[in-house]
Amino acid sequence: MKDYRELLTRVLLKKAKGYTYKEKTEEYNVSDGEAALVKRKIATKHMHPDVAAVKALLQISQDEVDVSQMTDEQLQVEKLRLLALINACDSVDQPSQQITPQGERRDYDI
């Protein structure tokens, strides 16, 4: 359940921040019963940040913790966790290893 929640949080964070993606379009021509590739176009597009994803992230965060009741040490740990999530989101386009603030190595790919 926790892995699913982390994946959901990473995907929502990516959507909330916006991202780029490649769109491939291929055009075929049928002659003599066989399809032949006529044109291939690859375009890089940008998905703008989504406010609904930000709202969903805030809702998930509110369900997890009440920051007004946290100690300074707990707030510092939460800050490091959120920074690690941001790093993970930045590397989602190119799966790679990230080192979390706790020194753990993780592979992130979506």
C-alpha positions in Angstrom: 0.0 0.0 0.0 2.8 2.4 0.8 4.5 1.8 -2.6 1.3 2.6 -4.3 0.9 5.8 -2.3 4.5 6.8 -3.1 3.9 6.2 -6.8 0.7 8.1 -6.8 2.4 11.0 -5.0 5.3 11.0 -7.6 2.9 11.0 -10.5 0.8 13.8 -9.0 3.9 15.8 -8.3 5.1 15.4 -11.9 1.7 16.5 -13.2 1.6 19.4 -10.7 5.0 20.7 -11.9 4.5 20.1 -15.6 6.7 18.0 -17.9 7.7 17.5 -21.5 7.0 14.4 -23.6 7.5 13.2 -27.2 4.6 12.6 -29.5 5.2 10.3 -32.5 3.0 10.5 -35.6 3.4 8.0 -38.5 1.6 8.2 -41.9 1.3 5.1 -44.1 0.4 4.6 -47.7 -1.2 1.4 -48.9 0.0 0.2 -52.3 -0.2 -3.4 -53.7 -1.8 -4.5 -50.4 1.2 -3.5 -48.3 1.5 -0.5 -46.0 4.6 1.6 -46.5 5.7 4.3 -44.1 5.5 7.7 -45.9 6.1 10.2 -43.1 7.3 10.0 -39.5 7.1 13.1 -37.2 8.4 13.3 -33.7 7.4 16.4 -31.8 8.4 17.4 -28.3 5.5 18.9 -26.4 5.1 20.5 -22.9 2.4 19.6 -20.5 1.6 22.7 -18.3 1.4 22.5 -14.5 -2.0 21.3 -13.3 -3.7 23.0 -10.4 -6.0 19.9 -9.8 -2.9 17.8 -9.2 -1.6 20.3 -6.7 -4.9 20.2 -4.8 -4.8 16.4 -4.8 -1.3 16.4 -3.4 -2.3 18.8 -0.7 -5.2 16.6 0.2 -3.0 13.5 0.4 -0.5 15.4 2.6 -3.3 16.6 4.9 -4.4 13.0 5.4 -0.9 11.9 6.2 0.3 14.5 8.8 -0.9 17.5 10.7 2.2 19.8 10.6 0.9 22.0 13.4 1.3 19.1 15.8 4.8 18.2 14.6 8.1 18.9 16.5 11.0 20.7 14.9 12.8 17.3 14.3 9.7 15.9 12.7 9.3 18.9 10.5 13.0 18.6 9.4 12.4 14.9 8.5 9.3 15.8 6.5 11.2 18.6 4.7 13.9 16.1 3.6 11.2 13.6 2.5 9.5 16.2 0.4 12.8 17.3 -1.2 13.5 13.7 -2.1 10.1 13.5 -3.8 10.9 16.6 -5.8 14.2 15.1 -6.9 12.4 11.9 -7.9 9.9 13.8 -10.0 12.7 15.7 -11.7 14.3 12.4 -12.7 11.1 10.7 -13.8 11.6 11.6 -17.5 15.0 9.9 -17.4 15.0 6.9 -15.0 18.1 7.0 -12.9 19.4 6.3 -9.4 18.8 9.0 -6.8 20.2 9.2 -3.4 17.7 10.1 -0.7 18.6 12.5 2.1 18.9 9.4 4.3 21.6 8.0 2.0 19.5 5.3 0.4 19.9 4.5 -3.3 16.6 4.2 -5.2 15.7 3.6 -8.8 12.9 5.8 -10.0 11.0 5.0 -13.1 7.4 5.6 -14.1 
